Amino acid sequence: MPIVVLVGFMGSGKSSVGRKLARSLGATFIDSDVKVEERLGMTIAAAFRQFGEMYFRKIEAETIEHLLTTENAVVALGGGSLEDEGTLELLRGQFVAYLDVSYGVSMARIKGDPNRPLVQSEELESRYLRRLGSYSKWAKVTFDADRLTTEQIATALLGQLREGSDL
Ligand code: S3P
């Protein structure tokens, strides 16, 4: 089981926080998007174009199932992965940290990113709203990703992990 699993919408800072935290912990940082791209042999944007979102979600869920068995790791999950029921089940018992970003701040951070195919989607805000419930429901700890820097979140999370165990 990973030390911590980072969840939150696109642009919440999961990868930056995860990288910093893993470095402090001497753990491995794993980004589910990177693993999915490795498995597909193409970028996420290309996979959406060639095979569609449903296929991407299937590979994403399978990849995450495997990642959630990895020891001594900090794992960041793609922002849409919690829409999968199977993935939610696997998060039971994991130490889930939620990086809570507002829709406006997320958009300001990710607009124009060519490797995030959903940025152009018209119903992105309704996806955001739909996901909020799952993020907070599964979170053991939540951080305000609008106000806090990734450095501050990583430091606070490290403190909480150390408090709760002998890390
Ligand atoms: C997605 C988020 C992305 C990536 C894909 C779809 C989403 O990950 O998995 O573009 O549905 O919100 P990040 O949250 O790491 O950007």
Backbone and ligand atoms as CSV (ligand in chain L), in Angstrom:
chain,resi,resn,atom,element,x,y,z
A,1,MET,N,N,0.843,-1.205,0.000
A,1,MET,CA,C,0.000,0.000,0.000
A,1,MET,C,C,0.883,1.261,0.000
A,2,PRO,N,N,0.569,2.255,-0.828
A,2,PRO,CA,C,1.382,3.487,-0.828
A,2,PRO,C,C,1.323,4.191,0.524
A,3,ILE,N,N,2.285,5.062,0.788
A,3,ILE,CA,C,2.286,5.853,2.024
A,3,ILE,C,C,1.124,6.838,1.982
A,4,VAL,N,N,0.938,7.458,0.833
A,4,VAL,CA,C,-0.142,8.431,0.672
A,4,VAL,C,C,-0.600,8.459,-0.784
A,5,VAL,N,N,-1.895,8.705,-0.979
A,5,VAL,CA,C,-2.468,8.814,-2.323
A,5,VAL,C,C,-3.035,10.230,-2.459
A,6,LEU,N,N,-2.573,10.955,-3.476
A,6,LEU,CA,C,-3.012,12.338,-3.676
A,6,LEU,C,C,-4.134,12.396,-4.697
A,7,VAL,N,N,-5.225,13.062,-4.323
A,7,VAL,CA,C,-6.354,13.210,-5.247
A,7,VAL,C,C,-6.745,14.685,-5.343
A,8,GLY,N,N,-7.465,15.010,-6.397
A,8,GLY,CA,C,-7.924,16.381,-6.605
A,8,GLY,C,C,-8.062,16.662,-8.084
A,9,PHE,N,N,-8.701,17.773,-8.393
A,9,PHE,CA,C,-8.960,18.110,-9.788
A,9,PHE,C,C,-7.646,18.516,-10.476
A,10,MET,N,N,-7.698,18.563,-11.809
A,10,MET,CA,C,-6.536,19.014,-12.587
A,10,MET,C,C,-6.062,20.376,-12.066
A,11,GLY,N,N,-4.757,20.540,-12.000
A,11,GLY,CA,C,-4.222,21.834,-11.578
A,11,GLY,C,C,-4.201,22.039,-10.073
A,12,SER,N,N,-4.503,21.001,-9.312
A,12,SER,CA,C,-4.494,21.176,-7.850
A,12,SER,C,C,-3.080,21.058,-7.283
A,13,GLY,N,N,-2.144,20.561,-8.092
A,13,GLY,CA,C,-0.740,20.501,-7.648
A,13,GLY,C,C,-0.309,19.128,-7.150
A,14,LYS,N,N,-1.077,18.083,-7.503
A,14,LYS,CA,C,-0.774,16.730,-7.015
A,14,LYS,C,C,0.656,16.295,-7.355
A,15,SER,N,N,1.057,16.530,-8.588
A,15,SER,CA,C,2.387,16.049,-9.004
A,15,SER,C,C,3.499,16.818,-8.292
A,16,SER,N,N,3.360,18.134,-8.181
A,16,SER,CA,C,4.406,18.919,-7.505
A,16,SER,C,C,4.491,18.541,-6.035
A,17,VAL,N,N,3.340,18.458,-5.379
A,17,VAL,CA,C,3.326,18.074,-3.963
A,17,VAL,C,C,3.910,16.667,-3.813
A,18,GLY,N,N,3.472,15.774,-4.670
A,18,GLY,CA,C,3.902,14.376,-4.586
A,18,GLY,C,C,5.405,14.231,-4.740
A,19,ARG,N,N,5.962,14.960,-5.685
A,19,ARG,CA,C,7.407,14.886,-5.924
A,19,ARG,C,C,8.180,15.390,-4.691
A,20,LYS,N,N,7.744,16.529,-4.163
A,20,LYS,CA,C,8.429,17.096,-2.992
A,20,LYS,C,C,8.313,16.160,-1.785
A,21,LEU,N,N,7.101,15.664,-1.560
A,21,LEU,CA,C,6.872,14.800,-0.406
A,21,LEU,C,C,7.682,13.508,-0.515
A,22,ALA,N,N,7.685,12.917,-1.690
A,22,ALA,CA,C,8.421,11.663,-1.882
A,22,ALA,C,C,9.904,11.879,-1.603
A,23,ARG,N,N,10.415,13.027,-2.035
A,23,ARG,CA,C,11.834,13.325,-1.805
A,23,ARG,C,C,12.117,13.373,-0.298
A,24,SER,N,N,11.244,14.048,0.454
A,24,SER,CA,C,11.452,14.145,1.910
A,24,SER,C,C,11.338,12.788,2.589
A,25,LEU,N,N,10.491,11.940,2.053
A,25,LEU,CA,C,10.246,10.640,2.689
A,25,LEU,C,C,11.248,9.573,2.236
A,26,GLY,N,N,12.016,9.886,1.200
A,26,GLY,CA,C,12.868,8.853,0.605
A,26,GLY,C,C,12.026,7.774,-0.060
A,27,ALA,N,N,10.872,8.184,-0.568
A,27,ALA,CA,C,9.961,7.239,-1.223
A,27,ALA,C,C,9.946,7.502,-2.734
A,28,THR,N,N,9.268,6.636,-3.465
A,28,THR,CA,C,9.155,6.816,-4.918
A,28,THR,C,C,7.902,7.615,-5.224
A,29,PHE,N,N,8.003,8.561,-6.138
A,29,PHE,CA,C,6.803,9.272,-6.572
A,29,PHE,C,C,6.271,8.627,-7.847
A,30,ILE,N,N,4.972,8.328,-7.839
A,30,ILE,CA,C,4.347,7.736,-9.023
A,30,ILE,C,C,3.121,8.561,-9.421
A,31,ASP,N,N,3.094,8.953,-10.688
A,31,ASP,CA,C,1.983,9.728,-11.233
A,31,ASP,C,C,1.183,8.775,-12.135
A,32,SER,N,N,-0.084,8.570,-11.819
A,32,SER,CA,C,-0.848,7.579,-12.600
A,32,SER,C,C,-0.899,7.962,-14.080
A,33,ASP,N,N,-0.936,9.263,-14.388
A,33,ASP,CA,C,-0.970,9.685,-15.804
A,33,ASP,C,C,0.278,9.210,-16.557
A,34,VAL,N,N,1.424,9.302,-15.887
A,34,VAL,CA,C,2.678,8.884,-16.527
A,34,VAL,C,C,2.662,7.376,-16.771
A,35,LYS,N,N,2.166,6.635,-15.774
A,35,LYS,CA,C,2.117,5.172,-15.917
A,35,LYS,C,C,1.141,4.763,-17.025
A,36,VAL,N,N,0.023,5.488,-17.112
A,36,VAL,CA,C,-0.952,5.185,-18.168
A,36,VAL,C,C,-0.323,5.461,-19.543
A,37,GLU,N,N,0.395,6.563,-19.636
A,37,GLU,CA,C,1.045,6.894,-20.917
A,37,GLU,C,C,2.089,5.841,-21.281
A,38,GLU,N,N,2.823,5.376,-20.274
A,38,GLU,CA,C,3.819,4.330,-20.548
A,38,GLU,C,C,3.123,3.074,-21.064
A,39,ARG,N,N,2.013,2.746,-20.425
A,39,ARG,CA,C,1.309,1.529,-20.809
A,39,ARG,C,C,0.712,1.632,-22.214
A,40,LEU,N,N,0.188,2.815,-22.511
A,40,LEU,CA,C,-0.424,3.019,-23.827
A,40,LEU,C,C,0.618,3.212,-24.927
A,41,GLY,N,N,1.813,3.646,-24.510
A,41,GLY,CA,C,2.828,3.955,-25.507
A,41,GLY,C,C,2.500,5.224,-26.270
A,42,MET,N,N,1.709,6.089,-25.675
A,42,MET,CA,C,1.354,7.370,-26.311
A,42,MET,C,C,0.882,8.349,-25.240
A,43,THR,N,N,0.757,9.608,-25.610
A,43,THR,CA,C,0.297,10.597,-24.637
A,43,THR,C,C,-1.195,10.408,-24.368
A,44,ILE,N,N,-1.638,10.981,-23.263
A,44,ILE,CA,C,-3.065,10.915,-22.933
A,44,ILE,C,C,-3.884,11.599,-24.029
A,45,ALA,N,N,-3.392,12.729,-24.511
A,45,ALA,CA,C,-4.116,13.450,-25.565
A,45,ALA,C,C,-4.275,12.559,-26.804
A,46,ALA,N,N,-3.209,11.857,-27.173
A,46,ALA,CA,C,-3.281,10.978,-28.353
A,46,ALA,C,C,-4.243,9.817,-28.099
A,47,ALA,N,N,-4.236,9.297,-26.881
A,47,ALA,CA,C,-5.135,8.176,-26.558
A,47,ALA,C,C,-6.604,8.616,-26.636
A,48,PHE,N,N,-6.893,9.803,-26.138
A,48,PHE,CA,C,-8.268,10.324,-26.244
A,48,PHE,C,C,-8.665,10.440,-27.716
A,49,ARG,N,N,-7.745,10.956,-28.534
A,49,ARG,CA,C,-8.055,11.157,-29.963
A,49,ARG,C,C,-8.262,9.826,-30.674
A,50,GLN,N,N,-7.361,8.890,-30.420
A,50,GLN,CA,C,-7.409,7.633,-31.186
A,50,GLN,C,C,-8.435,6.643,-30.669
A,51,PHE,N,N,-8.562,6.532,-29.357
A,51,PHE,CA,C,-9.407,5.457,-28.802
A,51,PHE,C,C,-10.608,5.964,-28.021
A,52,GLY,N,N,-10.597,7.240,-27.660
A,52,GLY,CA,C,-11.729,7.804,-26.916
A,52,GLY,C,C,-11.529,7.728,-25.411
A,53,GLU,N,N,-12.355,8.466,-24.700
A,53,GLU,CA,C,-12.194,8.569,-23.247
A,53,GLU,C,C,-12.464,7.249,-22.540
A,54,MET,N,N,-13.462,6.478,-23.041
A,54,MET,CA,C,-13.810,5.238,-22.321
A,54,MET,C,C,-12.632,4.268,-22.251
A,55,TYR,N,N,-11.922,4.184,-23.354
A,55,TYR,CA,C,-10.763,3.289,-23.386
A,55,TYR,C,C,-9.686,3.794,-22.415
A,56,PHE,N,N,-9.459,5.113,-22.439
A,56,PHE,CA,C,-8.490,5.699,-21.498
A,56,PHE,C,C,-8.876,5.363,-20.058
A,57,ARG,N,N,-10.173,5.482,-19.724
A,57,ARG,CA,C,-10.626,5.238,-18.345
A,57,ARG,C,C,-10.394,3.785,-17.936
A,58,LYS,N,N,-10.566,2.873,-18.896
A,58,LYS,CA,C,-10.377,1.446,-18.605
A,58,LYS,C,C,-8.894,1.200,-18.263
A,59,ILE,N,N,-8.019,1.720,-19.094
A,59,ILE,CA,C,-6.581,1.528,-18.850
A,59,ILE,C,C,-6.179,2.248,-17.554
A,60,GLU,N,N,-6.759,3.416,-17.336
A,60,GLU,CA,C,-6.436,4.174,-16.120
A,60,GLU,C,C,-6.808,3.369,-14.870
A,61,ALA,N,N,-8.015,2.803,-14.865
A,61,ALA,CA,C,-8.478,2.043,-13.695
A,61,ALA,C,C,-7.594,0.814,-13.464
A,62,GLU,N,N,-7.229,0.131,-14.532
A,62,GLU,CA,C,-6.366,-1.059,-14.392
A,62,GLU,C,C,-4.987,-0.674,-13.854
A,63,THR,N,N,-4.474,0.436,-14.368
A,63,THR,CA,C,-3.147,0.895,-13.941
A,63,THR,C,C,-3.173,1.261,-12.465
A,64,ILE,N,N,-4.214,1.981,-12.057
A,64,ILE,CA,C,-4.305,2.421,-10.662
A,64,ILE,C,C,-4.462,1.227,-9.721
A,65,GLU,N,N,-5.201,0.234,-10.151
A,65,GLU,CA,C,-5.369,-0.964,-9.312
A,65,GLU,C,C,-3.994,-1.522,-8.945
A,66,HIS,N,N,-3.121,-1.555,-9.916
A,66,HIS,CA,C,-1.770,-2.050,-9.670
A,66,HIS,C,C,-0.983,-1.065,-8.784
A,67,LEU,N,N,-1.082,0.230,-9.092
A,67,LEU,CA,C,-0.298,1.229,-8.334
A,67,LEU,C,C,-0.664,1.244,-6.851
A,68,LEU,N,N,-1.926,0.942,-6.551
A,68,LEU,CA,C,-2.369,1.010,-5.161
A,68,LEU,C,C,-1.882,-0.169,-4.324
A,69,THR,N,N,-1.082,-1.016,-4.934
A,69,THR,CA,C,-0.445,-2.097,-4.161
A,69,THR,C,C,1.047,-1.800,-3.943
A,70,THR,N,N,1.526,-0.667,-4.454
A,70,THR,CA,C,2.952,-0.353,-4.375
A,70,THR,C,C,3.346,0.144,-2.987
A,71,GLU,N,N,4.421,-0.411,-2.470
A,71,GLU,CA,C,4.913,0.001,-1.142
A,71,GLU,C,C,5.872,1.179,-1.250
A,72,ASN,N,N,6.022,1.902,-0.166
A,72,ASN,CA,C,6.974,3.016,-0.056
A,72,ASN,C,C,6.867,4.011,-1.226
A,73,ALA,N,N,5.637,4.355,-1.565
A,73,ALA,CA,C,5.420,5.265,-2.696
A,73,ALA,C,C,4.429,6.367,-2.328
A,74,VAL,N,N,4.589,7.487,-3.007
A,74,VAL,CA,C,3.591,8.554,-2.975
A,74,VAL,C,C,2.940,8.513,-4.353
A,75,VAL,N,N,1.632,8.319,-4.391
A,75,VAL,CA,C,0.950,8.123,-5.675
A,75,VAL,C,C,-0.026,9.273,-5.932
A,76,ALA,N,N,0.095,9.915,-7.099
A,76,ALA,CA,C,-0.868,10.944,-7.504
A,76,ALA,C,C,-1.804,10.348,-8.547
A,77,LEU,N,N,-3.104,10.517,-8.324
A,77,LEU,CA,C,-4.082,9.945,-9.255
A,77,LEU,C,C,-4.619,11.011,-10.212
A,78,GLY,N,N,-4.846,10.646,-11.459
A,78,GLY,CA,C,-5.471,11.540,-12.433
A,78,GLY,C,C,-6.799,12.056,-11.877
A,79,GLY,N,N,-7.108,13.307,-12.172
A,79,GLY,CA,C,-8.266,13.966,-11.581
A,79,GLY,C,C,-9.606,13.303,-11.827
A,80,GLY,N,N,-9.704,12.512,-12.888
A,80,GLY,CA,C,-10.991,11.885,-13.208
A,80,GLY,C,C,-11.117,10.462,-12.708
A,81,SER,N,N,-10.051,9.954,-12.098
A,81,SER,CA,C,-10.017,8.527,-11.772
A,81,SER,C,C,-11.011,8.123,-10.692
A,82,LEU,N,N,-11.437,9.086,-9.873
A,82,LEU,CA,C,-12.373,8.741,-8.794
A,82,LEU,C,C,-13.816,8.617,-9.289
A,83,GLU,N,N,-14.013,8.780,-10.589
A,83,GLU,CA,C,-15.350,8.539,-11.134
A,83,GLU,C,C,-15.563,7.040,-11.371
A,84,ASP,N,N,-14.501,6.272,-11.200
A,84,ASP,CA,C,-14.600,4.827,-11.396
A,84,ASP,C,C,-14.898,4.145,-10.056
A,85,GLU,N,N,-16.010,3.392,-10.026
A,85,GLU,CA,C,-16.449,2.745,-8.778
A,85,GLU,C,C,-15.395,1.797,-8.214
A,86,GLY,N,N,-14.763,1.044,-9.106
A,86,GLY,CA,C,-13.746,0.081,-8.675
A,86,GLY,C,C,-12.579,0.783,-8.001
A,87,THR,N,N,-12.175,1.910,-8.573
A,87,THR,CA,C,-11.065,2.675,-7.992
A,87,THR,C,C,-11.459,3.192,-6.614
A,88,LEU,N,N,-12.691,3.666,-6.479
A,88,LEU,CA,C,-13.147,4.164,-5.173
A,88,LEU,C,C,-13.060,3.063,-4.119
A,89,GLU,N,N,-13.490,1.869,-4.484
A,89,GLU,CA,C,-13.424,0.740,-3.548
A,89,GLU,C,C,-11.993,0.489,-3.072
A,90,LEU,N,N,-11.060,0.612,-4.029
A,90,LEU,CA,C,-9.656,0.330,-3.696
A,90,LEU,C,C,-9.053,1.406,-2.800
A,91,LEU,N,N,-9.697,2.571,-2.733
A,91,LEU,CA,C,-9.164,3.653,-1.894
A,91,LEU,C,C,-9.533,3.481,-0.425
A,92,ARG,N,N,-10.480,2.571,-0.183
A,92,ARG,CA,C,-10.859,2.283,1.203
A,92,ARG,C,C,-9.621,1.822,1.977
A,93,GLY,N,N,-9.340,2.468,3.080
A,93,GLY,CA,C,-8.189,2.048,3.891
A,93,GLY,C,C,-6.880,2.705,3.487
A,94,GLN,N,N,-6.869,3.434,2.378
A,94,GLN,CA,C,-5.635,4.125,1.968
A,94,GLN,C,C,-5.570,5.491,2.653
A,95,PHE,N,N,-4.370,6.031,2.798
A,95,PHE,CA,C,-4.242,7.387,3.328
A,95,PHE,C,C,-4.388,8.352,2.146
A,96,VAL,N,N,-5.591,8.897,2.006
A,96,VAL,CA,C,-5.901,9.749,0.847
A,96,VAL,C,C,-5.814,11.223,1.258
A,97,ALA,N,N,-5.018,11.996,0.527
A,97,ALA,CA,C,-4.913,13.443,0.773
A,97,ALA,C,C,-5.542,14.169,-0.414
A,98,TYR,N,N,-6.465,15.058,-0.108
A,98,TYR,CA,C,-7.214,15.785,-1.144
A,98,TYR,C,C,-6.686,17.208,-1.255
A,99,LEU,N,N,-6.283,17.579,-2.449
A,99,LEU,CA,C,-5.845,18.949,-2.734
A,99,LEU,C,C,-7.029,19.672,-3.355
A,100,ASP,N,N,-7.628,20.523,-2.557
A,100,ASP,CA,C,-8.896,21.158,-2.921
A,100,ASP,C,C,-8.634,22.482,-3.647
A,101,VAL,N,N,-8.844,22.466,-4.959
A,101,VAL,CA,C,-8.629,23.670,-5.759
A,101,VAL,C,C,-9.996,24.154,-6.263
A,102,SER,N,N,-10.186,25.469,-6.324
A,102,SER,CA,C,-11.451,25.979,-6.858
A,102,SER,C,C,-11.431,25.837,-8.384
A,103,TYR,N,N,-12.604,25.874,-8.984
A,103,TYR,CA,C,-12.686,25.709,-10.437
A,103,TYR,C,C,-11.920,26.830,-11.149
A,104,GLY,N,N,-12.085,28.041,-10.657
A,104,GLY,CA,C,-11.436,29.196,-11.294
A,104,GLY,C,C,-9.915,29.096,-11.272
A,105,VAL,N,N,-9.368,28.732,-10.130
A,105,VAL,CA,C,-7.909,28.625,-10.016
A,105,VAL,C,C,-7.403,27.464,-10.881
A,106,SER,N,N,-8.144,26.369,-10.869
A,106,SER,CA,C,-7.758,25.241,-11.719
A,106,SER,C,C,-7.684,25.684,-13.180
A,107,MET,N,N,-8.723,26.370,-13.651
A,107,MET,CA,C,-8.755,26.792,-15.058
A,107,MET,C,C,-7.595,27.730,-15.382
A,108,ALA,N,N,-7.309,28.633,-14.454
A,108,ALA,CA,C,-6.212,29.577,-14.699
A,108,ALA,C,C,-4.888,28.815,-14.839
A,109,ARG,N,N,-4.746,27.728,-14.097
A,109,ARG,CA,C,-3.480,26.978,-14.132
A,109,ARG,C,C,-3.366,26.066,-15.353
A,110,ILE,N,N,-4.478,25.520,-15.812
A,110,ILE,CA,C,-4.364,24.480,-16.859
A,110,ILE,C,C,-4.780,24.946,-18.250
A,111,LYS,N,N,-5.308,26.149,-18.357
A,111,LYS,CA,C,-5.817,26.564,-19.677
A,111,LYS,C,C,-4.695,26.515,-20.723
A,112,GLY,N,N,-5.055,26.004,-21.874
A,112,GLY,CA,C,-4.080,25.949,-22.959
A,112,GLY,C,C,-3.123,24.768,-22.876
A,113,ASP,N,N,-3.281,23.894,-21.859
A,113,ASP,CA,C,-2.383,22.734,-21.765
A,113,ASP,C,C,-2.772,21.716,-22.841
A,114,PRO,N,N,-1.887,21.500,-23.816
A,114,PRO,CA,C,-2.237,20.609,-24.927
A,114,PRO,C,C,-2.325,19.142,-24.526
A,115,ASN,N,N,-1.740,18.797,-23.370
A,115,ASN,CA,C,-1.806,17.378,-22.989
A,115,ASN,C,C,-2.931,17.083,-22.005
A,116,ARG,N,N,-3.845,18.025,-21.845
A,116,ARG,CA,C,-5.016,17.751,-21.011
A,116,ARG,C,C,-6.243,17.901,-21.914
A,117,PRO,N,N,-6.656,16.811,-22.532
A,117,PRO,CA,C,-7.700,16.886,-23.568
A,117,PRO,C,C,-9.021,17.455,-23.062
A,118,LEU,N,N,-9.286,17.339,-21.765
A,118,LEU,CA,C,-10.589,17.796,-21.271
A,118,LEU,C,C,-10.653,19.300,-21.053
A,119,VAL,N,N,-9.517,19.970,-21.178
A,119,VAL,CA,C,-9.508,21.416,-20.951
A,119,VAL,C,C,-10.481,22.117,-21.901
A,120,GLN,N,N,-10.621,21.577,-23.085
A,120,GLN,CA,C,-11.508,22.189,-24.094
A,120,GLN,C,C,-12.974,21.781,-23.915
A,121,SER,N,N,-13.211,20.811,-23.029
A,121,SER,CA,C,-14.555,20.252,-22.920
A,121,SER,C,C,-15.557,21.276,-22.365
A,122,GLU,N,N,-16.740,21.291,-22.982
A,122,GLU,CA,C,-17.743,22.280,-22.569
A,122,GLU,C,C,-18.334,21.964,-21.201
A,123,GLU,N,N,-18.378,20.671,-20.892
A,123,GLU,CA,C,-19.009,20.318,-19.617
A,123,GLU,C,C,-17.970,20.071,-18.511
A,124,LEU,N,N,-16.866,20.783,-18.591
A,124,LEU,CA,C,-15.808,20.566,-17.600
A,124,LEU,C,C,-16.243,20.990,-16.194
A,125,GLU,N,N,-16.990,22.086,-16.120
A,125,GLU,CA,C,-17.410,22.549,-14.791
A,125,GLU,C,C,-18.374,21.554,-14.142
A,126,SER,N,N,-19.229,20.924,-14.942
A,126,SER,CA,C,-20.131,19.945,-14.322
A,126,SER,C,C,-19.367,18.697,-13.888
A,127,ARG,N,N,-18.309,18.360,-14.607
A,127,ARG,CA,C,-17.461,17.251,-14.143
A,127,ARG,C,C,-16.823,17.637,-12.808
A,128,TYR,N,N,-16.321,18.857,-12.746
A,128,TYR,CA,C,-15.692,19.342,-11.511
A,128,TYR,C,C,-16.664,19.202,-10.338
A,129,LEU,N,N,-17.864,19.700,-10.529
A,129,LEU,CA,C,-18.852,19.671,-9.441
A,129,LEU,C,C,-19.211,18.241,-9.047
A,130,ARG,N,N,-19.332,17.381,-10.051
A,130,ARG,CA,C,-19.692,15.982,-9.806
A,130,ARG,C,C,-18.615,15.267,-8.980
A,131,ARG,N,N,-17.380,15.652,-9.195
A,131,ARG,CA,C,-16.268,14.945,-8.536
A,131,ARG,C,C,-16.010,15.405,-7.105
A,132,LEU,N,N,-16.438,16.604,-6.771
A,132,LEU,CA,C,-16.092,17.151,-5.453
A,132,LEU,C,C,-16.478,16.214,-4.314
A,133,GLY,N,N,-17.661,15.615,-4.446
A,133,GLY,CA,C,-18.163,14.719,-3.399
A,133,GLY,C,C,-17.233,13.546,-3.163
A,134,SER,N,N,-16.750,12.933,-4.248
A,134,SER,CA,C,-15.868,11.764,-4.086
A,134,SER,C,C,-14.546,12.174,-3.477
A,135,TYR,N,N,-13.988,13.286,-3.953
A,135,TYR,CA,C,-12.694,13.705,-3.403
A,135,TYR,C,C,-12.808,13.855,-1.877
A,136,SER,N,N,-13.823,14.606,-1.446
A,136,SER,CA,C,-13.865,14.885,-0.002
A,136,SER,C,C,-14.318,13.666,0.791
A,137,LYS,N,N,-15.172,12.849,0.185
A,137,LYS,CA,C,-15.638,11.666,0.912
A,137,LYS,C,C,-14.484,10.706,1.241
A,138,TRP,N,N,-13.535,10.592,0.312
A,138,TRP,CA,C,-12.464,9.617,0.506
A,138,TRP,C,C,-11.233,10.200,1.180
A,139,ALA,N,N,-11.243,11.513,1.407
A,139,ALA,CA,C,-10.047,12.157,1.943
A,139,ALA,C,C,-9.897,11.939,3.444
A,140,LYS,N,N,-8.680,11.603,3.862
A,140,LYS,CA,C,-8.363,11.576,5.299
A,140,LYS,C,C,-7.953,12.983,5.722
A,141,VAL,N,N,-7.297,13.683,4.798
A,141,VAL,CA,C,-6.892,15.075,5.058
A,141,VAL,C,C,-7.137,15.897,3.799
A,142,THR,N,N,-7.471,17.184,3.998
A,142,THR,CA,C,-7.746,18.079,2.872
A,142,THR,C,C,-6.892,19.338,3.005
A,143,PHE,N,N,-6.379,19.817,1.874
A,143,PHE,CA,C,-5.575,21.046,1.866
A,143,PHE,C,C,-6.176,22.041,0.893
A,144,ASP,N,N,-6.120,23.306,1.262
A,144,ASP,CA,C,-6.617,24.367,0.398
A,144,ASP,C,C,-5.550,24.671,-0.662
A,145,ALA,N,N,-5.751,24.115,-1.838
A,145,ALA,CA,C,-4.736,24.232,-2.891
A,145,ALA,C,C,-4.815,25.565,-3.641
A,146,ASP,N,N,-5.793,26.414,-3.296
A,146,ASP,CA,C,-5.821,27.778,-3.854
A,146,ASP,C,C,-4.829,28.662,-3.117
A,147,ARG,N,N,-4.828,28.518,-1.790
A,147,ARG,CA,C,-4.053,29.444,-0.946
A,147,ARG,C,C,-2.666,28.948,-0.591
A,148,LEU,N,N,-2.537,27.635,-0.422
A,148,LEU,CA,C,-1.244,27.097,0.026
A,148,LEU,C,C,-0.354,26.784,-1.172
A,149,THR,N,N,0.940,26.991,-1.006
A,149,THR,CA,C,1.883,26.606,-2.069
A,149,THR,C,C,2.072,25.085,-1.996
A,150,THR,N,N,2.602,24.529,-3.071
A,150,THR,CA,C,2.843,23.072,-3.068
A,150,THR,C,C,3.869,22.720,-1.984
A,151,GLU,N,N,4.803,23.626,-1.762
A,151,GLU,CA,C,5.812,23.430,-0.711
A,151,GLU,C,C,5.130,23.356,0.670
A,152,GLN,N,N,4.214,24.276,0.908
A,152,GLN,CA,C,3.517,24.295,2.206
A,152,GLN,C,C,2.679,23.027,2.391
A,153,ILE,N,N,2.020,22.605,1.330
A,153,ILE,CA,C,1.189,21.398,1.445
A,153,ILE,C,C,2.069,20.181,1.720
A,154,ALA,N,N,3.172,20.082,0.986
A,154,ALA,CA,C,4.067,18.925,1.177
A,154,ALA,C,C,4.604,18.896,2.609
A,155,THR,N,N,4.966,20.061,3.139
A,155,THR,CA,C,5.502,20.127,4.509
A,155,THR,C,C,4.434,19.741,5.530
A,156,ALA,N,N,3.217,20.266,5.341
A,156,ALA,CA,C,2.132,19.963,6.284
A,156,ALA,C,C,1.782,18.474,6.239
A,157,LEU,N,N,1.763,17.935,5.056
A,157,LEU,CA,C,1.417,16.520,4.888
A,157,LEU,C,C,2.493,15.629,5.517
A,158,LEU,N,N,3.719,16.017,5.336
A,158,LEU,CA,C,4.828,15.268,5.938
A,158,LEU,C,C,4.658,15.249,7.461
A,159,GLY,N,N,4.317,16.399,8.019
A,159,GLY,CA,C,4.103,16.489,9.464
A,159,GLY,C,C,2.974,15.575,9.905
A,160,GLN,N,N,1.894,15.569,9.165
A,160,GLN,CA,C,0.756,14.729,9.545
A,160,GLN,C,C,1.089,13.244,9.438
A,161,LEU,N,N,1.835,12.892,8.414
A,161,LEU,CA,C,2.209,11.482,8.258
A,161,LEU,C,C,3.123,11.053,9.403
A,162,ARG,N,N,4.006,11.936,9.788
A,162,ARG,CA,C,4.956,11.599,10.879
A,162,ARG,C,C,4.229,11.487,12.213
A,163,GLU,N,N,3.243,12.355,12.400
A,163,GLU,CA,C,2.450,12.312,13.636
A,163,GLU,C,C,1.717,10.986,13.780
A,164,GLY,N,N,1.172,10.533,12.637
A,164,GLY,CA,C,0.317,9.337,12.655
A,164,GLY,C,C,1.086,8.034,12.636
A,165,SER,N,N,2.404,8.085,12.467
A,165,SER,CA,C,3.160,6.823,12.377
A,165,SER,C,C,4.607,7.084,12.766
A,166,ASP,N,N,5.449,6.131,12.559
A,166,ASP,CA,C,6.859,6.320,12.906
A,166,ASP,C,C,7.725,6.575,11.678
A,167,LEU,N,N,7.157,7.229,10.673
A,167,LEU,CA,C,7.902,7.499,9.429
A,167,LEU,C,C,9.144,8.346,9.688
L,1,S3P,C1,C,-8.185,14.099,-16.297
L,1,S3P,C2,C,-7.109,14.528,-15.548
L,1,S3P,C3,C,-5.719,14.349,-15.986
L,1,S3P,C4,C,-5.588,13.152,-16.908
L,1,S3P,C5,C,-6.570,13.253,-18.034
L,1,S3P,C6,C,-8.018,13.342,-17.564
L,1,S3P,C7,C,-9.544,14.368,-15.791
L,1,S3P,O1,O,-4.878,14.159,-14.854
L,1,S3P,O2,O,-5.761,11.960,-16.217
L,1,S3P,O3,O,-6.223,14.374,-18.832
L,1,S3P,O4,O,-10.493,13.687,-16.227
L,1,S3P,O5,O,-9.689,15.258,-14.929
L,1,S3P,P1,P,-4.431,15.333,-13.835
L,1,S3P,O6,O,-5.518,15.502,-12.812
L,1,S3P,O7,O,-3.177,14.783,-13.219
L,1,S3P,O8,O,-4.183,16.550,-14.643
